[in-house]
Amino acid sequence: MNAQELLLAVLPNVRAHARRWARGDRDFADDLAQSIAERFLAFWPRFRWDGTLRHAGGWVAGIARSVAFNERRMFATHRRHLARLAAGETTGYKSPPKGRPKWTRKPTPSLFAN
């Protein structure tokens, strides 16, 4: 069975996962199902299939969870940036310094000082 045939076999599973993660938003569910199918086909060469649809369904569930979390995170980031722009903040985030922080030697306290 090739990737396209297997995707058609588990397509109801893909749509069910997309509806579940979309929480009632039909447009988002459609976009999510398409993203899940794209990812399924993209990562097909890495999949070690044992020949059962149950195994493929579990793999689709994992892909759905990953795609849904990524999409939700991107949506939340987009919403946060829009809120910042609406509040009038136009400067970017300050980047943390690159590399490890500098280590500075602290003086050892003297036991004989007053």
Rosetta blueprint (number, residue, H / E / L):
1 M L
2 N L
3 A H
4 Q H
5 E H
6 L H
7 L H
8 L H
9 A H
10 V H
11 L H
12 P H
13 N H
14 V H
15 R H
16 A H
17 H H
18 A H
19 R H
20 R H
21 W H
22 A H
23 R L
24 G L
25 D L
26 R H
27 D H
28 F H
29 A H
30 D H
31 D H
32 L H
33 A H
34 Q H
35 S H
36 I H
37 A H
38 E H
39 R H
40 F H
41 L H
42 A H
43 F L
44 W H
45 P H
46 R H
47 F L
48 R L
49 W L
50 D L
51 G L
52 T L
53 L H
54 R H
55 H H
56 A H
57 G H
58 G H
59 W H
60 V H
61 A H
62 G H
63 I H
64 A H
65 R H
66 S H
67 V H
68 A H
69 F H
70 N H
71 E H
72 R H
73 R H
74 M H
75 F H
76 A H
77 T H
78 H H
79 R H
80 R H
81 H H
82 L H
83 A H
84 R H
85 L H
86 A H
87 A L
88 G L
89 E L
90 T L
91 T L
92 G L
93 Y L
94 K L
95 S L
96 P L
97 P L
98 K L
99 G L
100 R L
101 P L
102 K L
103 W L
104 T L
105 R L
106 K L
107 P L
108 T L
109 P L
110 S L
111 L L
112 F L
113 A L
114 N L
